[in-house]
Amino acid sequence: MRSVDREDGPVKVTGAATYAADHHPDGLAYGYLLTSTVARGTILAMDTAQAEKAPGVIAIYTPFHPLELRPYAKEENGELTPPIQNTDVRYYGQAIGLVVAETFEQARDAAALVSTRCDAERPRASFTDGLPSAVGTSVVDVLADGVSSIDEALDAGDVTVTATYTTPAETHVAMEPHATVAFWTGDQVTVHTATQGVRLVVDRLSETLAMDPARFRVINPYVGGGFGNKWDMWPHTPLTVAAARALGRPVKTVLTREQVFTVVGHRPLTAQTVSLSAARDGTLVAVKNDGVSSKSASNGFHEQPANLSLALYGSANLHVSRKAVTLDVPATTIMRAPGESNGSFALESALDELAGELGMDPVDLRRKNDTPVHPATGLPWSSKHLAECYTVGAERFGWSRRSPRPGTVTDGDWLVGLGMATATYGAGRGQASINVRLRDDGRAVVSGTAADLGTGQSTVFAVLAADRLGIPVGRVVPELGDSATPPAANAGGSGSTSTNGPAVQLAADAAKEALVKLATEHEKSPFHGQEVTFSAGEVRSGGDGMPFGELLTSLGVAAVEATATSPRNPVRDHAFRSFGAHFCEVRVNRWTGEPRVTRWSCVVDAGTIVNATTARSQIVGGVVMGIGQALLEDLRIEPETGRFGNATMADYLVPINADIPPIDVEFLNYPDTLLSDLGARGIGELGNVGAAAAVANAVHNATGKRIRDLPITLDKLL
């Protein structure tokens, strides 16, 4: 397990990294989205006359003067239809037009002059009111022989707990606002846009603009955070590209912070009713989880939080149902650990409640129901060391000092509680292609369409290539985020390293073979016709060696390169997941009800850890988001208007430094060789799963109050 500083650290710290909005091609014009101020209805008219006369205005596009866009062929967790192709309004803040002007300020000011007349209807905007009419999407039952229903199985247990847990809507609040810059050269277009995968944008643009994908080049080497809502292509991108084509000049559109709250999606609301039944010794007899998620009328995505109950703890009887409530709100979309973040809050809180009823230690209850096979499928886990996570975490954290009686440990005005929860997230490996180019300057370039959202993926590329080539990490140049390079994995689903990593290794091996072939066959090579090997960055024959850069220079060859493809994981007889355990301390002020997280430990079983430095940052980032979910984040939907009432960073609360304690992270580092020779599983979302539940469990231990509705705010603790 290596610890390497981020290869992109210097350019980010110095401001040299170019993000999407940093591009300024000659002749640039600026776009500004017009957005709806009603949540449901029909646009009757848009008066643009005054705006068209405003200084600097070049064009205004609306449903009455549209940029032609074709329907999307499929959904990618974003909107189902391209923007401004009809007069339907589906949510407050929907893109209904684009103003293009000579400057951003001129476009913004002109947008304020456009008046819109709508036939407005009352929106469906209350998740609670919609719960009785939630529509079922599917039910999964896994029952023991002779058991007719999950309720029969629940009745058979000695102790049963049942409770309903809710989570609010959340938003991603990435540091970088969404932006797109587009410019055309003949029938070719170059697009700089904030995305988690340039290939996703190429595919989407080719659909809606009805063009050959080969005519698009999408470039995005740096991403200022994503967390899911930079996965799909959102309305500003096709409008910007189409406007640039129509006007014959480059166009840039950067979303305002308030537009980022509405235009590019949010995490759905959820409600879960969990019933757990166990024998007196803690063995789970039955697990029942009925989960409901909100869903936007603008797309099909909704979370399935109850699914986690099928995958984590052993039980002979499992039941999961999934339902959705359709609301007239912005698109619901993926957000870090979709489904499993919310699912773990309910399941891990319910486990804690069951432990209390049984009089068991929460860690012991989880150990008791740890299982070597997937609970629903019966497939053995490819590699699982969750029990060791519990043991190591409890020891590092000092779990033995926890009082089993809630509300009994104090420190002055503070009630002190300890809580824990299991972390888990699915693991997989898809197909990826990577190119490695050995240059005459002694450097190696590793390229592919992968994205680095701040996750450290570019550093992983450098580490893996350096190890395979036997050269210092500093001599590897990662090139990510260019659709002209081989098709690597997009950044999502905690699958970047597990998918792209093996391809980097194969491509490095192939590049070495290409260099050896050149060394033996080139007539001017000092190794011509000899037995040649490659090691430690040198071509060697007998006792003689030459660095590959020197060899290429001597031959007048600028570079040799190779592209290799790593296939999808072929193993079908095992199940794959990453695991971990969270332990935290929370203090609650006895007078004000203020909760504060003051200590945290997390132990992780995620296969091979390629770079401990960036891997730790990923776990810490997930924990920070989990603390935000537990204590702060709550995107408020006004039931009367469908408007987000706190769609600014002044009103939507996220954790800051003062909210976060020191976070101790320990990696077990057991390679999962069934997944790949590299053995790395995903970690990007793992730290988020279970974190909110650990906080809620610690709050209960501190106060005796069980909070089942996030966030845990002081009014709920007074």
C-alpha positions in Angstrom: 0.0 0.0 0.0 1.6 3.2 -1.2 1.1 6.8 -0.1 1.7 9.3 -2.9 0.8 13.0 -3.1 -1.8 14.0 -5.7 -0.1 14.4 -9.1 -2.6 17.2 -9.8 -2.1 18.9 -6.5 0.3 21.6 -7.7 -1.8 22.8 -10.7 -4.9 22.9 -8.5 -3.3 24.8 -5.7 -1.7 27.3 -8.0 -4.8 27.8 -10.1 -3.2 26.5 -13.2 -5.8 23.7 -13.7 -8.3 24.6 -16.3 -11.9 23.8 -15.5 -14.8 23.9 -18.0 -15.6 27.6 -17.4 -12.0 28.6 -17.6 -11.9 28.4 -21.5 -12.2 31.6 -23.4 -12.0 31.0 -27.2 -11.9 34.0 -29.5 -15.2 35.6 -30.2 -16.8 34.1 -27.2 -20.5 34.9 -26.4 -22.2 34.2 -23.1 -25.4 32.2 -22.4 -27.8 32.6 -19.5 -30.6 30.3 -18.8 -34.2 31.5 -18.4 -36.0 29.5 -15.8 -39.6 28.9 -14.8 -41.1 30.5 -11.7 -44.0 28.1 -11.6 -43.8 24.4 -10.9 -46.5 23.0 -13.1 -48.4 24.3 -16.1 -48.2 25.6 -19.6 -46.3 28.6 -21.0 -48.8 30.7 -22.9 -46.5 33.5 -24.1 -43.0 34.9 -23.6 -42.4 38.6 -24.3 -38.7 39.0 -25.3 -39.1 42.4 -27.1 -37.5 44.5 -24.4 -34.7 42.0 -23.8 -33.9 41.9 -27.5 -33.2 45.6 -27.4 -30.9 45.4 -24.3 -27.2 46.1 -24.8 -25.1 43.3 -26.1 -27.9 40.8 -26.8 -27.3 38.5 -29.7 -30.1 36.0 -29.6 -32.9 34.7 -27.3 -34.2 31.2 -27.7 -37.5 30.0 -26.2 -40.1 27.3 -26.9 -41.6 29.9 -29.4 -38.1 30.4 -31.0 -36.4 27.1 -30.2 -33.1 25.5 -31.0 -34.0 22.2 -32.5 -33.1 19.3 -30.4 -34.1 15.6 -30.9 -35.6 13.5 -28.1 -33.2 11.5 -26.1 -33.0 7.8 -26.9 -32.5 6.8 -23.2 -32.4 8.1 -19.7 -29.1 8.7 -17.9 -30.5 9.7 -14.5 -31.3 13.2 -15.9 -34.3 14.7 -17.7 -36.2 12.6 -20.1 -36.7 15.4 -22.7 -34.4 18.0 -24.2 -35.0 21.6 -23.1 -37.3 24.3 -24.7 -38.9 21.9 -27.2 -42.4 22.5 -25.9 -44.4 24.8 -23.6 -44.8 22.3 -20.7 -43.6 23.3 -17.3 -42.7 20.4 -15.0 -40.9 22.1 -12.1 -39.9 25.4 -10.6 -36.6 26.4 -12.0 -36.9 24.5 -15.2 -34.9 25.8 -18.2 -37.4 27.5 -20.5 -35.0 29.6 -22.6 -31.5 30.9 -23.3 -30.3 34.4 -23.6 -27.0 34.9 -25.5 -25.1 38.2 -25.2 -21.6 39.7 -25.6 -21.0 39.4 -21.8 -22.3 37.4 -18.9 -23.7 40.4 -17.2 -25.5 41.6 -20.4 -27.0 38.1 -20.8 -28.1 38.0 -17.1 -29.6 41.5 -17.2 -31.5 40.8 -20.4 -32.9 37.6 -19.0 -34.5 39.7 -16.2 -36.4 41.7 -18.9 -38.1 38.6 -20.4 -41.7 38.2 -19.1 -43.5 34.9 -19.2 -47.2 34.2 -19.0 -48.2 30.8 -17.8 -51.4 28.8 -17.2 -50.3 27.5 -13.8 -51.6 24.5 -11.9 -51.1 23.5 -8.3 -48.1 21.2 -8.2 -47.7 17.9 -6.5 -45.0 18.9 -4.1 -45.6 17.1 -0.8 -43.9 13.8 -0.4 -45.8 13.1 2.8 -49.2 13.8 1.2 -48.2 11.5 -1.7 -47.2 8.5 0.4 -50.6 6.9 0.6 -50.8 6.8 -3.2 -47.2 5.7 -3.8 -46.9 3.4 -6.8 -45.2 0.1 -6.3 -42.3 -0.8 -8.6 -41.3 -4.2 -7.3 -41.3 -6.6 -4.4 -38.6 -9.2 -3.5 -39.3 -12.0 -1.0 -36.7 -14.6 0.1 -38.4 -17.0 2.5 -37.3 -20.1 4.2 -38.9 -23.5 3.3 -42.3 -23.8 4.8 -42.7 -20.0 5.5 -45.7 -18.5 3.7 -45.0 -14.8 4.3 -42.6 -12.4 5.8 -45.2 -11.5 8.4 -45.3 -15.1 9.5 -41.5 -15.1 9.8 -41.6 -11.9 11.8 -44.1 -13.4 14.3 -41.8 -16.4 14.8 -39.0 -14.3 16.4 -38.6 -13.7 20.1 -38.0 -10.0 19.8 -39.4 -7.7 17.0 -38.8 -4.0 16.4 -40.7 -1.9 13.8 -40.1 1.8 13.0 -40.3 4.2 10.1 -37.3 6.3 9.1 -37.3 9.3 6.7 -34.6 11.3 4.9 -35.1 14.6 3.2 -34.1 15.8 -0.3 -30.4 16.7 -0.6 -28.4 18.5 -3.2 -24.8 17.9 -4.3 -23.3 21.4 -3.7 -20.1 20.6 -5.7 -17.6 23.4 -5.5 -17.6 23.9 -9.3 -20.8 25.1 -10.8 -21.9 23.4 -14.0 -20.6 25.0 -17.1 -20.3 24.4 -20.9 -18.2 26.1 -23.5 -18.7 25.1 -27.2 -17.1 26.1 -30.5 -17.5 24.8 -34.0 -14.9 24.3 -36.7 -16.8 23.4 -39.8 -18.9 20.4 -38.9 -16.8 19.5 -35.9 -17.5 20.8 -32.4 -15.3 21.0 -29.3 -17.1 21.0 -26.0 -15.6 21.8 -22.6 -18.2 20.8 -20.0 -18.3 19.7 -16.3 -19.0 16.0 -16.5 -18.2 12.7 -14.8 -17.7 11.1 -18.2 -16.9 12.7 -21.6 -18.3 9.7 -23.4 -21.6 10.3 -21.7 -21.8 13.8 -23.2 -20.7 12.6 -26.7 -23.5 10.0 -26.7 -26.1 12.4 -25.4 -25.2 15.2 -27.8 -25.1 12.9 -30.8 -28.6 11.8 -30.0 -30.2 15.2 -29.5 -28.3 17.0 -32.3 -28.7 14.0 -34.7 -25.0 13.9 -35.5 -22.3 11.3 -35.9 -20.5 10.9 -32.5 -17.2 11.3 -34.4 -18.0 15.0 -35.0 -17.8 15.7 -31.2 -14.8 16.2 -29.1 -15.6 16.6 -25.4 -12.7 17.7 -23.1 -12.8 17.9 -19.3 -9.6 17.0 -17.5 -10.5 18.6 -14.2 -13.8 18.4 -12.3 -14.5 20.4 -9.2 -16.6 17.8 -7.5 -19.5 15.8 -8.9 -21.1 13.4 -6.4 -23.6 12.2 -9.1 -25.1 15.3 -10.7 -22.4 15.6 -13.3 -23.2 12.2 -14.6 -25.9 13.1 -17.1 -25.9 16.0 -19.6 -28.2 18.8 -18.3 -30.2 21.4 -20.3 -27.5 24.1 -20.5 -25.2 21.8 -22.5 -27.2 21.0 -25.6 -28.6 24.6 -25.6 -25.0 26.0 -25.6 -23.8 23.6 -28.3 -26.8 24.3 -30.5 -26.6 28.0 -30.0 -22.9 28.0 -30.9 -23.8 26.3 -34.1 -26.7 28.6 -34.9 -24.7 31.8 -34.2 -21.4 30.6 -35.8 -19.4 31.6 -32.7 -18.3 30.1 -29.4 -20.8 30.2 -26.5 -20.3 29.7 -22.8 -23.0 29.1 -20.3 -22.2 28.9 -16.6 -25.1 28.1 -14.2 -25.6 30.4 -11.2 -25.5 28.7 -7.8 -29.3 28.9 -7.4 -29.7 27.3 -10.9 -27.4 24.5 -9.8 -29.9 23.7 -7.1 -32.7 23.1 -9.6 -31.5 22.5 -13.1 -29.1 19.6 -12.4 -31.0 17.3 -10.0 -31.1 16.3 -6.4 -31.2 13.3 -4.1 -34.8 12.1 -3.6 -36.7 12.0 -0.3 -37.2 8.6 1.2 -39.3 6.8 3.8 -38.6 3.3 5.0 -40.6 1.1 7.4 -38.2 -1.5 8.8 -39.2 -4.6 10.8 -36.6 -6.8 12.3 -37.2 -10.1 14.2 -34.6 -12.0 16.1 -34.1 -14.9 18.4 -33.0 -14.2 22.0 -29.3 -14.8 21.1 -29.5 -12.1 18.4 -29.9 -14.3 15.3 -32.0 -12.5 12.8 -35.1 -14.5 11.9 -36.7 -12.0 9.5 -35.9 -8.6 7.8 -38.7 -6.6 6.3 -38.1 -3.2 4.6 -40.8 -1.3 2.7 -39.1 1.6 1.0 -40.6 4.7 -0.8 -38.7 7.3 -2.8 -39.8 10.6 -4.3 -39.5 10.8 -8.1 -39.7 13.8 -10.5 -42.3 14.0 -13.2 -39.3 15.0 -15.4 -37.5 11.7 -15.3 -37.7 8.1 -14.2 -35.0 7.9 -11.6 -35.9 7.1 -8.0 -33.9 5.5 -5.2 -34.4 2.0 -3.9 -33.2 2.4 -0.4 -34.7 -0.8 0.9 -32.4 -2.9 -1.4 -29.6 -2.7 1.2 -31.7 -5.0 3.4 -31.2 -7.7 0.8 -27.4 -7.5 0.9 -26.0 -7.0 4.3 -27.1 -9.3 7.2 -27.8 -13.0 7.1 -31.4 -14.0 7.6 -33.5 -16.9 6.3 -36.4 -14.5 5.6 -36.1 -11.2 3.7 -38.7 -8.9 2.2 -38.1 -5.7 0.3 -40.7 -3.5 -1.5 -40.0 -0.5 -3.6 -42.5 2.3 -4.3 -42.3 5.8 -5.7 -44.2 9.1 -5.2 -44.2 11.4 -8.3 -43.7 15.1 -7.6 -43.6 18.2 -9.8 -40.0 19.0 -8.7 -36.6 19.1 -10.4 -35.1 15.9 -11.6 -34.3 13.3 -9.0 -30.9 11.9 -9.7 -28.0 9.9 -8.3 -26.0 11.3 -5.4 -23.1 9.7 -3.6 -24.1 6.1 -2.6 -27.6 6.4 -4.1 -30.1 4.1 -2.3 -27.5 2.7 0.1 -26.8 6.0 1.9 -30.5 6.4 2.8 -31.0 2.7 3.1 -28.2 2.3 5.6 -29.7 5.1 7.9 -32.9 3.0 8.3 -31.3 -0.4 8.5 -28.5 0.5 10.8 -30.7 2.5 13.1 -33.1 -0.4 13.3 -30.2 -2.8 14.1 -29.3 -0.5 17.0 -32.9 -0.4 18.2 -33.0 -4.2 18.1 -29.7 -4.4 20.0 -31.3 -2.3 22.7 -34.4 -4.6 23.0 -32.1 -7.6 23.2 -29.8 -6.1 25.7 -26.9 -6.8 23.3 -23.9 -4.7 22.3 -24.5 -3.3 18.8 -21.2 -4.6 17.5 -21.9 -8.1 18.9 -25.3 -8.1 17.2 -23.7 -7.3 13.8 -21.0 -9.9 14.3 -23.7 -12.4 15.1 -25.4 -11.8 11.7 -22.4 -11.3 9.6 -22.6 -13.8 6.7 -20.1 -15.3 4.3 -22.7 -15.3 1.5 -25.0 -12.8 -0.1 -28.2 -13.0 1.9 -30.5 -12.9 -1.0 -28.6 -14.8 -3.7 -26.6 -17.2 -1.6 -23.5 -16.5 -3.6 -20.3 -16.5 -1.5 -18.5 -13.1 -1.1 -15.4 -12.8 -3.2 -13.5 -11.4 -0.3 -15.0 -10.2 3.0 -13.3 -9.1 6.2 -16.1 -7.2 7.9 -15.6 -9.0 11.2 -12.1 -7.7 11.3 -13.3 -4.2 10.6 -15.5 -4.5 13.7 -12.7 -5.8 15.8 -10.0 -3.3 14.7 -12.4 -0.4 14.8 -13.7 -1.1 18.2 -10.2 -1.4 19.6 -8.9 1.8 17.8 -12.0 3.8 18.9 -12.2 2.5 22.5 -15.7 1.0 22.1 -15.4 -0.9 25.3 -15.8 2.3 27.2 -19.4 2.8 25.8 -22.1 2.7 28.4 -25.0 0.4 27.4 -27.4 2.8 29.3 -28.3 5.8 27.2 -28.0 9.3 28.8 -25.6 8.2 31.6 -22.3 9.6 30.4 -21.8 13.4 30.8 -19.0 15.9 30.5 -20.0 19.2 32.1 -23.0 20.5 30.1 -22.6 17.8 27.4 -24.2 14.4 27.2 -21.8 12.0 25.6 -22.7 9.0 23.4 -21.0 6.5 21.2 -22.5 5.0 18.1 -21.5 2.7 15.3 -22.7 1.3 12.0 -21.7 -0.9 9.1 -20.5 0.6 5.8 -20.9 -1.3 2.6 -21.2 -0.6 -1.1 -21.4 -2.8 -4.2 -18.2 -3.5 -6.1 -17.7 -4.3 -9.8 -15.4 -4.1 -12.8 -16.5 -3.1 -16.2 -14.6 -2.9 -19.6 -12.0 -0.2 -20.1 -9.4 0.8 -22.6 -6.2 2.7 -21.8 -3.3 3.9 -23.9 0.3 4.1 -22.6 2.8 6.1 -24.6 6.6 5.9 -23.8 8.2 9.1 -24.9 11.7 10.0 -25.9 11.9 12.5 -22.9 11.8 9.5 -20.5 8.2 10.1 -19.5 5.2 7.8 -19.9 1.8 9.2 -20.8 -1.3 7.3 -19.6 -4.5 8.3 -21.4 -8.2 7.4 -21.4 -11.6 9.0 -21.1 -11.8 8.5 -17.4 -12.7 11.5 -15.1 -11.2 12.6 -11.8 -13.8 14.4 -9.7 -11.2 15.1 -7.0 -11.1 11.4 -6.2 -7.4 10.9 -7.1 -8.1 8.8 -10.2 -5.3 10.6 -12.1 -2.8 9.8 -9.3 -4.0 6.2 -9.4 -3.2 6.1 -13.1 0.3 7.5 -12.4 1.0 5.0 -9.5 -0.1 1.9 -11.4 1.8 2.8 -14.6 4.9 3.8 -12.6 4.8 0.5 -10.8 4.4 -1.5 -14.0 7.1 0.4 -15.8 9.5 0.6 -12.9 9.9 4.4 -13.1 9.2 7.2 -10.6 5.6 8.3 -10.3 6.7 11.8 -11.2 7.7 10.6 -14.7 4.1 9.5 -15.5 1.8 12.0 -17.1 -1.9 11.1 -16.8 -4.3 12.4 -19.5 -7.9 12.1 -18.5 -11.2 13.5 -19.7 -10.7 13.7 -23.5 -13.2 11.8 -25.7 -10.4 11.5 -28.4 -8.6 9.0 -26.1 -9.5 5.3 -25.5 -12.9 4.6 -23.8 -12.2 4.2 -20.1 -14.8 4.0 -17.4 -16.8 7.1 -16.4 -16.6 8.2 -12.8 -19.5 6.7 -11.0 -20.6 3.7 -8.9 -17.3 3.5 -7.1 -16.0 1.6 -10.2 -13.2 3.9 -11.6 -10.1 2.2 -10.1 -11.5 -1.3 -10.1 -12.4 -0.9 -13.9 -9.6 1.4 -15.2 -6.8 0.1 -13.0 -6.4 -3.3 -14.7 -6.5 -1.6 -18.1 -3.7 0.7 -17.1 -1.6 -2.4 -16.1 -2.3 -4.2 -19.3 -1.6 -1.1 -21.4 1.8 -0.6 -19.6 2.7 -4.2 -20.3 1.7 -3.8 -23.9 3.8 -0.6 -24.2 6.8 -2.4 -22.8 6.4 -5.2 -25.4 6.2 -2.6 -28.2 9.4 -1.0 -26.9 11.2 -4.4 -26.7 10.0 -5.2 -30.3 11.4 -1.8 -31.5 14.7 -2.4 -29.7 15.3 -5.8 -31.3 14.1 -5.0 -34.8 15.2 -1.4 -35.5 18.4 -1.5 -37.5 20.0 1.4 -35.6 19.2 -0.1 -32.2 22.2 -1.2 -30.0 20.1 -4.2 -29.1 19.3 -5.2 -32.7 18.8 -9.0 -32.9 19.5 -9.6 -29.2 17.5 -11.0 -26.4 15.9 -8.0 -24.8 14.0 -7.4 -21.6 12.5 -4.3 -20.0 12.8 -3.6 -16.3 13.1 -0.5 -14.1 12.4 1.8 -17.0 15.3 0.4 -19.0 15.8 -1.9 -22.1 18.3 -4.5 -21.1 20.3 -7.2 -22.8 22.9 -9.2 -20.9 24.6 -6.8 -18.6 23.8 -3.7 -20.7 20.9 -1.4 -20.1 19.6 1.8 -21.5 16.7 4.0 -20.3 13.8 3.9 -22.7 14.0 7.7 -23.3 17.6 7.4 -24.4 16.9 4.5 -26.7 14.1 6.3 -28.4 16.1 9.5 -28.8 19.0 7.6 -30.3 16.7 6.0 -32.8 14.9 9.2 -33.7 11.6 7.8 -32.6 9.4 10.2 -30.6 7.4 7.5 -28.8 6.1 4.0 -28.8 2.6 3.3 -27.5 0.0 0.6 -27.0 -3.6 0.5 -26.2 -5.1 -2.4 -24.1 -8.6 -3.3 -23.1 -9.5 -4.9 -19.8 -12.8 -6.9 -20.0 -15.7 -6.9 -17.6 -15.4 -9.1 -14.6 -16.1 -12.6 -15.9 -16.8 -14.1 -12.4 -20.5 -14.9 -12.0 -20.4 -17.4 -9.1 -19.4 -14.8 -6.4 -20.8 -11.6 -5.0 -18.7 -8.5 -4.7 -18.9 -5.7 -2.2 -16.7 -3.4 -0.2 -17.2 -3.3 3.6 -16.3 -1.1 6.6 -17.3 -0.1 10.1 -17.9 3.4 11.5 -17.5 4.4 15.1 -18.2 7.9 16.4 -18.7 10.0 19.5 -21.4 12.6 19.6 -21.9 15.2 22.4 -25.3 16.9 22.9 -25.6 20.0 25.0 -28.1 19.3 27.7 -29.5 22.8 27.7 -29.5 23.8 24.0 -29.9 20.4 22.3 -26.9 21.2 20.0 -25.3 17.9 18.7 -21.6 17.8 17.9 -19.6 15.0 16.4 -16.3 14.9 18.3 -14.5 11.7 17.4 -14.6 9.3 14.4 -12.9 6.0 13.4 -13.5 4.1 10.2 -12.0 0.7 9.2 -12.2 -0.3 5.6 -12.1 -3.6 3.7 -12.0 -2.6 0.0 -9.4 -4.8 -1.5 -6.1 -3.4 -2.7 -5.5 0.2 -1.8 -3.5 1.7 -4.7 -2.8 5.0 -3.0 -3.5 5.4 0.7 -3.3 9.2 0.6 -6.1 9.7 -1.9 -8.1 6.7 -0.7 -8.1 8.1 2.8 -9.4 11.4 1.4 -12.2 9.5 -0.3 -13.3 7.9 3.0 -13.0 11.2 4.9 -15.1 12.9 2.2 -17.8 10.3 2.5 -17.9 10.6 6.2 -18.1 14.4 6.0 -21.1 14.0 3.7 -22.7 11.5 6.1 -22.3 13.9 9.0 -24.0 16.6 6.8 -26.8 14.2 6.0 -27.2 13.3 9.7 -27.2 16.8 11.2 -27.6 19.6 8.6 -28.8 18.9 5.0 -32.4 19.4 4.2 -33.6 20.7 0.8 -37.0 22.2 1.7 -39.8 21.9 -0.9 -42.6 24.4 -0.5 -45.8 22.3 -0.8 -47.8 25.2 -2.3 -45.4 26.3 -4.9 -42.9 23.4 -5.5 -40.1 25.8 -5.0 -37.0 24.9 -3.1 -37.1 27.4 -0.2 -33.4 27.2 0.7 -31.8 27.0 -2.8 -28.7 29.1 -1.8 -25.5 28.3 0.0 -26.6 30.7 2.7 -29.7 28.7 3.4 -28.8 25.1 2.5 -26.4 23.9 5.2 -23.4 21.7 4.6 -20.6 20.8 7.0 -17.7 23.2 7.4 -14.4 22.6 9.2 -15.8 23.4 12.6 -18.4 20.6 12.2 -15.9 17.9 11.5 -13.7 16.1 14.1 -10.4 14.4 13.3 -11.3 11.3 11.3 -9.2 8.1 11.8 -9.2 5.8 8.8 -7.6 2.3 8.7 -7.4 0.1 5.6 -7.2 -3.7 5.9 -5.7 -4.0 2.3 -6.7 -7.5 1.4 -6.6 -7.9 -2.4 -9.8 -9.1 -4.0 -8.2 -11.3 -6.7 -11.5 -12.7 -7.9 -12.4 -9.2 -9.0 -9.1 -8.6 -10.8 -5.4 -9.3 -10.5 -5.1 -5.7 -9.2 -7.6 -6.7 -6.4 -9.0 -3.2 -5.9 -12.7 -2.6 -5.1 -14.5 0.7 -4.9 -14.3 3.2 -2.0 -15.7 6.5 -3.4 -19.2 6.0 -1.9 -18.4 3.5 0.9 -17.6 6.1 3.5 -21.0 7.8 3.1 -22.9 4.5 3.8 -23.8 4.1 7.5 -22.3 7.4 8.6 -25.6 9.1 9.3 -26.8 6.0 11.2 -23.7 6.0 13.3 -24.4 9.6 14.3 -28.0 8.8 15.1 -27.0 5.8 17.1 -24.5 7.9 19.1 -27.2 10.6 19.7 -29.5 7.9 21.1 -26.7 6.6 23.4 -26.0 10.2 24.6 -29.6 11.2 25.2 -32.0 8.2 25.1 -33.8 9.9 22.2 -34.2 8.0 19.0 -34.4 10.4 16.0 -35.8 8.6 13.0 -36.2 11.6 10.7 -33.2 13.3 9.3 -31.6 15.7 9.8 -31.1 15.5 13.6 -31.6 19.2 14.6 -31.5 20.6 18.0 -35.3 21.2 18.1 -35.7 17.4 17.9 -33.5 16.9 20.9 -34.9 19.5 23.3 
